[in-house]
Amino acid sequence: MNPLLIALVPAAGIGARAARAQGLPKQYALLGGQPMLRRTVCALLADARIAQVRVAVALGDPWVDAALAGLPRTVWRPCGGPSRADTVRAALHDAELPPDAWVLVHDAARPGLPAQALSDLIETCWRHDCGGLLALPVADTVKLAADCAGTGPIAPEVCRTLARDHLWLAQTPQMFPAAELLSALDACAQDDRITDEASALEYSGGRSPLLVRGSRRNDKLTWPEDFDWYETWLQNSPTIFSKDAG
C-alpha cells in the first residue's frame, strides 16, 4: 500500500510581474474562463494517489473560496507567509501529517502540469525512497552577466559563458517525505537563499533530490506574454483542459 501523499499549493503571493489581472493576484487570473489556481489544482487532482490538495493562501483572501468551489479532495487554509518557504513551512505545520506521509509542493502558476510528468515524479520518488523534482535540462547557451540587475539604460555585459552540460531548470512539483522537508525548512527558516523546496534540502544538508524530466507544458506563467501563449494553447488543445478532475 502506498503511503499518504498530500499536495501543497502555496498561493499567498500577488504575482506582481504578471501585471495581468486587474486588482487580482495572478493565481486568480482567468485562463479559458477559469482561475489559474483552479486549473493548477485540477492538474494535481488528476492523479488519484494524491489524497488531498491543500492550498495555502494569505489571511483574508477573498477570492479562493469561489475559485476552488466544488473541487473534490481540496481544502484551503489561510496560513500564507511573507515568502514561499514561509508559506510551505506554515502549511506543513498546519497539515499535521503522520510521520510516514509524503508531500508534493506545486506552484500555483504552473497550470499545465501533464499527468504523465506528475505520475513519473511520484513513481520515481517512491521507487527510490528519495525526494525529487521535475526539471528540464538547459538547452540554450547560458551567459553570465557582469551586471545582474540590468535595469539601467545600458544593457548588461556578458561576463562569461557557462557550460550547460550539468545545468537543469527546476520546475514543480517537488516531492519529499513530509517530515524531511519540514525539518529542512525549519533549519533554513532564516536563510534567504531558499527559493524552492529542493534548495532547503541542499542548504540544510539533507539528501540530494532526484531530477525527473518535466515538460515545457509545465512552464511557469510569470510574465504577461506567458498568459498569452497559454491561452493560445488552451484554444488549440481544448480536450486536454476541458473538465475539472474528479
Secondary structure by P-SEA (a helix, b strand, c coil): cccbbbbbbbcccccccccccccccccccccccccaaaaaaaaaaccccccbbbbbbccccccccccccccccbbbbccccccaaaaaaaaaaaacccccbbbbbbbcccccccaaaaaaaaaaaaaacbbbbbbbccccbbbbbcccccccccccccccccccccbbbbbccccccaaaaaaaaaaaccccccccaaaaaaaacccbbbbccccccccccccaaaaaaaaaaaaacccccccccc
